[in-house]
Amino acid sequence: MNRHAAEQRGRRAETLACWYLRLRGWRILARRARVPGGEVDIVARRGRTLAFVEVKARATADSAGFALDDWRLRRVVVAAERLAPRFMREGDDLRIDAMFLVPGRLPMHLSNVWQG
């Protein structure tokens, strides 16, 4: 798949992930938030929880899980650390989440995937 097609597929997956989160009471604060050293696909809030969400769309659940390796997760963590002051409020809980999208299945939202 060429780079442009992959980019379009990623944007569609992020849009679906945003709708899924909204339907579950999350407010989307930012999409594709970039800082030096990393990027976060979605910044979302529900109550006192601020989540930085990495979205992966793949053909199978196994390949989606493998797509979020330590290197990619560290880039999300770096971005979250740099973006947190912009979005955090006093008393917030901060976490890194992942969302996997596989054709024919509901999105899988994994909470707090980073324990570092």
N, C-alpha and C positions, 0 to 999 in steps of 0.2 A: 504494500500500500504506500502511495507516495505521501510526502509530508503534508501537503494541502488537505488531502482526504482524511488523514489522521487528525489534523487540527480541527476539521469540521466535525468529525465523529466525537472528539473530545468536548467540543463546545455543546453539542447536542446532549451528551451524557451529563454535563454540568447543569444544563437547563433542566433536564429530567430530575436530577438530584435536588435541585433547588425546589422544584414543585413538590417532590416527595417530603422534603423537610418542612416546607410551609404547611402542608396538609397535617403534619404532626406537631404544629404549634411553634415552629422555629421562625424567627425573623431573619431574613438574609441581609447582612450588613455590607458585604462586599463579595465580588466575584473576581477571580484571577488577580488577587492582590500580590503585586511583585515588589520585592525589595532586593538589594544586593545580597546574593547568596542563596536566594530561594524564592518560592512562589507558593501561595495557598490558593486552592481552587475556590473554596467557599469559606467565608467567615459568617457564622450564624450565632444567634442568641436565642435562648429560651429561658426566661426567668433570670436567675443569677448564674447561668452557665453560658460561657463563651466558648464556642467550638470552632476550631480550625479544621476544615474537612478536606481530605484528599479524595478525589473521585477517580476511579479506574473502571473503564468499560472494556470488557473482553468477551470473547466468544464463549468461554466456559468459566465456571466458578473457580476451578483450579488455576487457570491462567490469570484470572483477576487477582487472586490471592498472591500469586507469585510476582505480580507486577509491582507490588508495593514492597520493595526490598529495603534494607537498612539505609542504603545510600539515598534513595528517594525520600524516605521517611525523615532522615536527618535534614534534608533541604527544607522540608515542611516545618520541622521544629525550629530551624534557624529563622525562617520567615515569620513563624508565629511569635518567636521571642522579640523580633524587631517590630512586628505589627501590634503586639499586645498593648503597649501604651496608648495607641490610637483608639482602641476599641474597649479596653477594660474599664470597669467601674470598681469602686471600692467594694470589697466583699465578694467579687465574682470568683467562680471556679473556672479555671482554664483547662481545656483538654484538647487533645489531638484525636480526631475521629477519621475513619475511612468509610467510604461508600463504594460498594462494588455493584456495577450494573452488567447484567448478563441477559441476552435476549430471551424472552419468554418467561422471565421471573421478575418478581418484585425486587426493587433495590434492597441490598443488604447493608444496613447501617451498623457499623461496629464502633462502639464508644471507647474512648480512652485507649487508643492503640499504642501510645508511647508511654513507657514507664521510666524514662530516663531522668 
